[in-house]
């Protein structure tokens, strides 16, 4: 269920697996950031990459399902050169692919549900790709979803909390800005509305010239300016 062939077959079995809308947590957590270089890790059919590119980001969209990448590229072409020219589509397995270290102003990983050991290895690799003062955004299904009637694989190892990811970050290198179990409504197989939760982690890598007192004052001033 985690491999390239299984996902390729899933994409080929239907005209579209995901909606054309970007993940709402991506929109909520990155609106207002200055566009730069972004990595969309596990891009699927490209809704997040398209949204970012339309807002000025230079996006590297990575997935191991060739069909999904082809659909994303077709959508980008349909939106015109201004969007298509900002996205590089990369066919690669994220569990082995190594992004350039310190290159991306934004690294986004949305719902990459893997067992604990390979997931932590992947997330560690993604954190190294974030540039100084850049943003790391990780979103996933929360373990509490297993207690609802919404279908989830009966494999607790696939689920994680934002706090678990936050605890794996070196506090001398990272400032955790958001670590939430964010509720949203979903429908179960009987059509009932059920509240599920998404683990949302947003962290900022400290600048190269980080000094604790100066950084604290600078981030406090920035937060006051946004409020």
N, C-alpha and C positions, 0 to 999 in steps of 0.2 A: 504493500500500500504506500510505501515511501519512495519507490523507485521511479526512474524515468519512464519505463515502459508502461507502468500502471497509469501514470498521469497522461501520457500520450494517448493511450486508449480512451481515457475519460474525455479528453478534449475532442477526439475524433468521433465520439459517440453522439455528440449533440452539436447544434449550431453555435451555441454559446454556453459556457459553464457559469460565468460570472456576469453581473450586470455591467453596463458601461459607466456606472458611477464610481468615483474614487472612494476609497475607504474613508468613512466620516472622521475617524480619529486622525488620519493624515491631514485632512482639511483643517480640523480644529487645532491641531498642534503645530502646523507649519505656516498657516496664514499669518503674514506679517514678517516672516523671515526674509532676509535679503537673498534673492536667488543666486545660486552658484552652481557647483557641481553636486549632483545627487546620485546616489545608488539606490535603485529599487530592487531589493533582494527578493527573488521569488515573484517576478512581475506578473506572471500569468498572462492574461490577454491584454494587459497594458493600461487599464483604466487609471491607475495611479501615475504611471509614467506620462500619459497623455495630459493629465491634469497639471502635473508639475511643469512639463514643457510649455504648456499654454500660458504659464505664469513666469516664464523666463528662465527656468532651470535648464541646465545641460545635464541630461539624464542618461545614466547607464542602466539599462533594464536587463536583468539576468534571470533566466529560467532554463530548466532542462527539457521543457516540452516545446519542440519545434513548432507544433501546430499553434500553440498559444502565442508564440513570438510572431509567427506569420500573421495571425489575426491582429495583433497589436500594431505591427508595421503597416498593415493595410489601413487600419483606422487612422494612423498618423498621416499616411499619404493623403487620405480623404480630407484631412483637416488643413492640408496645405504645407508648403515648404517651410513656413515659419515654425510649425510644430515638428514636422518630420525631421527637419534638419537639426533639431535639438536632442534627438534620442538616438542612442547607439544600442542596438539589440544584440545581446550576447547569449549564445546557446552554450550553457555550461551548467554543471552540477555544483550547487553551492557548497556541498559537503566537501568538495575537493578544490574548487576554484578559489584562487587567492586574489583578492582585490588589491590595488595599489595602496600601500600604507600611507596614511595621513593625507589622502587625496581629496576626500569628499566633504563638502560642507554640510551635507545631509546624508545619513544612511538610514533607510527605512526598511524594516522587515515586518510584514503584516501577515500574521497567522501562519507562521512556519512552525507547524506542530510536529516535532520530532521527539524521540526518546531522550532522556536527560543527557546522557553522555555525548551523543553527536550534536544535540542542540547546543550544549554549552561550548563545545569546540567551535561550532559555527558562529555563535554569538561573540566568542572571544576574537575570532578572525574579523568579524564585522566591526568590532570596536576599534581595531587597529587601523581600519580604513578611514576613520573620521579625522578630519583636519583639526588642528588647534582652533578652539573657539567654535567648532562645528557641532552639529546636533545628531544625536542617536535617538531613533524612535523605534521601539519594539512593541508590537501589539500581538496578543494571542488570546486563545480561549482560556478562561479562568477555571480552576478546578471545581468551583462550586456548580458549574454547568452540569456536572455529572449527577447532581441531585435533582435536576429538572426533567421534564418530559421531552425536551428538545433532543433529537438524536445526536449523540456523541459517541465516538468509539469507546468501548469499555476498557480503556487503557489509561489509568491515572497518570502514568509516566509521561504522557504526551502534553499534559497541562502544566501551567506554571503561573505564578503570581508575579506582579511587577516588583514586589519587594525582593523576591529571589534574584531577579536580574539586577536590581539595584545593589544588592549585597555583594554581587560578583564584581562590581566596578571599584577600582582603586580610588578612594576619596581624594587622594592627592592629585589625581588626573581628571576627575569627573565631578561635576555638580549635578545632582539629581534634582530635576525641576518638577517632575510629575511621576508619581508611583501610585496608580489608582486601580481599583476594581470597578470599572465604569459600567453602569447598568444600561441595557437597551432591551427593547421588546423584540421577540421572535415568535414564530408560530410553530407549534408542535404538529405531529402528523394528524391529530384530530382537529386541527384548525384553531386550537385555543391559543390565546395570547399568553406568553410566558416571559418573565424577566430573566434574561441571562446576563452574564458579566464578562467584560473584556479586560484583560490585564493590559494596562497602558503605561509604558515606561518612556519618559523623555528625559534625556540627560545632555548636558553640554560639556564638551571637552574643554578643559581649562586652557587658556592661551599659553603660548610658549614661554612668555615672560611672567607667568603667574607668580604673584606674591599674595599670600592669604588675606592680609588686611586690605590691600588695594582692590583685589578681586571682589571681596565682600561689598565694599563701598560702590564699586562700579555696577555690579549686578543689582544692588538695591536701588540705585539711581535709575537704572534701565527699567526695572519693574515699576517704579513710581511714575515714570514717564508714560508707560503703557496704560496705567490705570486712570 
